[in-house]
Amino acid sequence: MKVEVAREKLLSNFEVYNHLVDIQKENNWNFTLGEDTNKKQRRKRGNHLIDLEIITRELSGFLIRTGQSNDYTRENVVEFMTGLNQYSLMKIEKLEILNRLPRTIVSLFSVIEECDQRFSDEQCNSMLELVQRCFPVAQEAVEEDRMEVEQEEEEEEEEVIAEQFEMEELEHETFAKIDEAEEQEE
């Protein structure tokens, strides 16, 4: 295979999702997430577009499930990228920050190479604030995450209590057997 025109442009998940939406509109595909097209519809449209439709549906579904869909606007992206321009970031780092939208220092460090050496804590925090300002997390999602953490903590606590109870039962049984054995010896 010969590459005739080399493309060096990188696309964000936002741009990919918008392109997929345009393909869907162009071909009049009105599928929803999880919907499977039936065989009659496939024959009607022709087999040559089936693969493209399947790929488009699957990729759109993935981007929706991972929160990279069209939940934000071009203005948000432009404001965000303009805000990132004040930092000496490489293009690929800006793209990764846009795709991942890190909300913690740890996730920011995983995106930016040598982040602790290149940027101060204040700069890192201001990048995270920029993410939050341009792409706010819905309060419902934050509340759901908090509730999940609390539920996991409660389950862990219940497991610890159950283990302690079992240990006490075993100790009680062991001491009872020892006492029994001592009484039989006497």
HELIX and SHEET records of a PDB file:
HELIX    1   1 ASN A   13  GLU A   26  1                                  14    
HELIX    2   2 LYS A   39  ARG A   45  1                                   7    
HELIX    3   3 ASN A   47  LEU A   49  5                                   3    
HELIX    4   4 ILE A   50  ARG A   65  1                                  16    
HELIX    5   5 ARG A   74  LEU A   84  1                                  11    
HELIX    6   6 LYS A   91  ARG A  100  1                                  10    
HELIX    7   7 ILE A  105  VAL A  111  1                                   7    
HELIX    8   8 CYS A  115  ARG A  118  1                                   4    
HELIX    9   9 ASP A  121  CYS A  134  1                                  14    
HELIX   10  10 GLN A  139  GLU A  185  1                                  47    
END                                                                             
